[in-house]
Amino acid sequence: MKTQSTDTHPDIERVQVDMLRKAGAAERVRLARSLSQSVMQMSWNAIRNANPGASEEEVKILFVALNYGEALGDALRAYLADRIPVR
C-alpha cells in the first residue's frame, strides 16, 4: 500500500486504514461529521482571533465569505442588513 500522508509513519497509517475498513458505515459517517465539525470550529476560532472586535454575526458572515466566496458573503451581509428585526 502506498502511503497517503507524509507526516504519518507507514505502519501507523496501515493501522488507521485497517480500522476504517473494519468500522461500519455509521461509524465512518460519525467520524466524518466529527472531523467536519472540528474543522469548522477551528475556522470560526481563527476568524474570531483575526477579528477580535467582530460580532458573532460578522464572524459567521466572514466564515461564509471565506468558504463560499466574497459574493455570497456580501449577499448575506446585505440580506441581514435588510431584515426586519423580530420583537
PyMOL commands that set and color helices and strands:
alter all, ss='L'
color gray80, all
select helices_A, chain A and resi 10-22+25-50+56-68+70-82
alter helices_A, ss='H'
color red, helices_A
deselect
rebuild
show_as cartoon
